[in-house]
Amino acid sequence: MIDLIERGLESCDPIDDSVRGCIAVCPFPAIVHRPEEVAGRLLPGHWEGDFIKGAYNRSGVGTLVERKTRFVVLRRMDGCTAADALEGFTRQMKKLPAFLRESLTYDRGSEMACHAALAQRLNIDIWFADPYAPWQRGSNENTNGSYVSFCPKAQTYRRSARHNSTTSRSCSTADPAKRSAGIRLTR
């Protein structure tokens, strides 16, 4: 590690991706380089993103939260791979006007291994939060917590997102108020 720092990150050896699902991106755009307008939530168009995996990693939901307005977008993914995340986030974010696609702050999950392709497709800046620092994407983490309370991770998200923009009916809960709240997903 010290040798790598002394070389100035000219090259880096890939790290085993099995370690907590982190990706080895060399070099990755760190959150400390994010402009002040993004950190201060001054303008809309800056997003926080994450990926919630379903039962047995067979399905997933991509979550996007706009930092200024707190607008939430949920996207059912076809799988849990980096290619699935690339396709799902690309399709969903292309529906937004270009001025609302300025930047995306993400964690270091393996599903973002294709972040360079996503940045190129959407003409967007992507920033990665520091390891073990969920507070750097607080809006998104709170959204994920709310979603999981309505649709527990033990559920498979394929069933809960079967139809375009429909209320999730497979997320059973004893509380009818929660059930009627209507989590909506797009396909």
C-alpha distance (Angstrom), angle and dihedral (degrees) to the residues before:
residue distance angle dihedral
M1 . . .
I2 3.80 . .
D3 3.79 89.0 .
L4 3.81 89.2 54.1
I5 3.80 91.8 50.9
E6 3.80 91.4 48.6
R7 3.81 90.2 52.0
G8 3.80 89.4 54.7
L9 3.82 95.2 -119.8
E10 3.80 92.0 -67.0
S11 3.76 88.9 149.2
C12 3.72 135.5 -0.7
D13 3.75 132.8 -159.8
P14 3.79 114.8 -126.6
I15 3.77 114.4 -103.5
D16 3.78 120.8 -136.7
D17 3.85 105.1 -87.0
S18 3.79 90.7 -148.2
V19 3.80 90.6 75.1
R20 3.82 102.7 105.0
G21 3.82 90.9 -42.7
C22 3.79 92.9 -74.7
I23 3.77 120.8 151.0
A24 3.74 125.7 -131.9
V25 3.78 103.3 -132.0
C26 3.75 114.4 169.8
P27 2.95 109.7 -134.3
F28 3.79 106.6 -0.7
P29 3.80 124.6 -169.8
A30 3.81 101.8 -103.9
I31 3.78 123.3 -146.8
V32 3.82 91.7 -120.0
H33 3.82 88.3 71.9
R34 3.80 92.8 54.2
P35 3.83 112.7 119.9
E36 3.80 119.7 -105.2
E37 3.82 92.4 -115.2
V38 3.81 88.3 64.5
A39 3.80 96.1 44.3
G40 3.81 92.0 45.9
R41 3.83 94.5 48.8
L42 3.80 88.9 -128.0
L43 3.82 99.8 144.1
P44 3.81 133.8 29.1
G45 3.78 120.5 -114.7
H46 3.80 99.5 68.4
W47 3.80 114.6 112.4
E48 3.80 140.0 -166.6
G49 3.78 115.9 -149.0
D50 3.78 140.8 -169.7
F51 3.77 142.8 161.9
I52 3.82 124.2 -124.6
K53 3.78 113.4 -159.6
G54 3.79 121.0 -146.8
A55 3.77 130.9 -142.8
Y56 3.82 113.3 -36.8
N57 3.83 90.3 -5.6
R58 3.81 89.9 -80.6
S59 3.79 95.3 124.9
G60 3.75 139.6 18.8
V61 3.77 147.2 -171.0
G62 3.78 122.8 -141.0
T63 3.78 114.2 -145.8
L64 3.79 125.6 -157.4
V65 3.80 124.3 -177.6
E66 3.79 122.5 -173.4
R67 3.81 107.2 -133.3
K68 3.83 100.5 -142.5
T69 3.83 102.3 39.0
R70 3.86 97.5 24.7
F71 3.84 88.2 -131.5
V72 3.82 108.1 168.3
V73 3.80 127.2 -146.1
L74 3.80 121.2 -173.8
R75 3.80 119.1 -166.2
R76 3.80 124.9 -170.4
M77 3.79 108.6 -136.5
D78 3.79 125.1 -146.5
G79 3.81 91.1 -133.6
C80 3.78 143.1 -19.3
T81 3.80 101.1 -95.1
A82 3.79 129.7 109.2
A83 3.81 89.9 -109.3
D84 3.82 90.9 53.9
A85 3.81 91.0 49.7
L86 3.80 90.6 48.3
E87 3.81 92.8 52.4
G88 3.80 95.4 41.7
F89 3.81 97.0 47.3
T90 3.82 91.2 43.0
R91 3.81 93.2 52.8
Q92 3.78 93.3 45.1
M93 3.79 98.3 45.2
K94 3.82 94.0 44.4
K95 3.81 86.3 66.2
L96 3.82 88.3 65.6
P97 3.81 122.4 82.1
A98 3.81 113.7 -99.5
F99 3.83 93.5 -111.8
L100 3.82 88.4 61.3
R101 3.82 91.8 54.9
E102 3.79 104.0 72.6
S103 3.80 105.5 124.6
L104 3.79 144.4 -12.4
T105 3.81 125.8 -149.8
Y106 3.79 113.5 -157.5
D107 3.79 139.9 169.6
R108 3.79 122.0 -111.6
G109 3.79 96.5 -95.6
S110 3.78 120.2 148.1
E111 3.81 90.5 -116.9
M112 3.81 88.4 75.7
A113 3.80 95.0 59.2
C114 3.83 86.9 114.2
H115 3.81 93.7 53.5
A116 3.82 93.2 126.1
A117 3.81 91.3 57.8
L118 3.82 90.5 47.0
A119 3.80 91.3 50.7
Q120 3.80 91.0 49.9
R121 3.82 95.2 46.0
L122 3.80 93.8 49.7
N123 3.80 99.3 30.5
I124 3.81 88.3 -126.7
D125 3.81 135.8 139.5
I126 3.81 114.4 -119.8
W127 3.80 121.6 -156.7
F128 3.79 126.0 -171.9
A129 3.79 122.3 -142.2
D130 3.78 119.6 -129.3
P131 3.82 116.8 -91.7
Y132 3.81 114.6 -85.9
A133 3.83 91.9 7.7
P134 3.83 107.0 116.4
W135 3.82 91.4 159.1
Q136 3.80 88.5 72.7
R137 3.82 86.7 71.2
G138 3.78 97.3 33.0
S139 3.81 99.0 149.8
N140 3.78 90.7 54.5
E141 3.79 95.0 45.4
N142 3.83 90.4 51.8
T143 3.80 90.3 49.3
N144 3.79 91.2 50.3
G145 3.80 90.1 51.1
S146 3.80 91.1 52.4
Y147 3.79 92.5 47.3
V148 3.81 93.3 49.2
S149 3.82 90.3 49.5
F150 3.83 89.0 58.7
C151 3.82 96.1 37.5
P152 3.81 110.4 26.0
K153 3.79 117.2 -143.4
A154 3.79 89.2 -115.2
Q155 3.81 86.7 72.3
T156 3.74 119.2 83.6
Y157 3.79 109.1 -117.2
R158 3.81 91.9 -147.6
R159 3.80 89.7 72.7
S160 3.78 94.3 42.5
A161 3.80 92.0 53.5
R162 3.78 99.8 39.5
H163 3.81 96.9 129.3
N164 3.77 133.0 42.5
S165 3.80 111.4 -91.9
T166 3.77 94.9 -16.1
T167 3.74 129.8 144.8
S168 3.77 111.3 -96.2
R169 3.80 105.7 -110.9
S170 3.79 100.4 171.8
C171 3.80 91.9 66.2
S172 3.75 96.3 92.2
T173 3.75 120.2 -164.1
A174 3.77 133.0 166.2
D175 3.80 91.4 -130.5
P176 3.85 109.6 83.1
A177 3.82 90.7 -162.0
K178 3.80 90.1 61.5
R179 3.80 91.7 43.7
S180 3.80 92.7 52.8
A181 3.81 93.5 46.6
G182 3.80 86.7 89.1
I183 3.77 115.3 -141.8
R184 3.79 105.1 -147.8
L185 3.76 125.6 -151.1
T186 3.78 130.9 -174.5
R187 3.74 124.0 -140.0
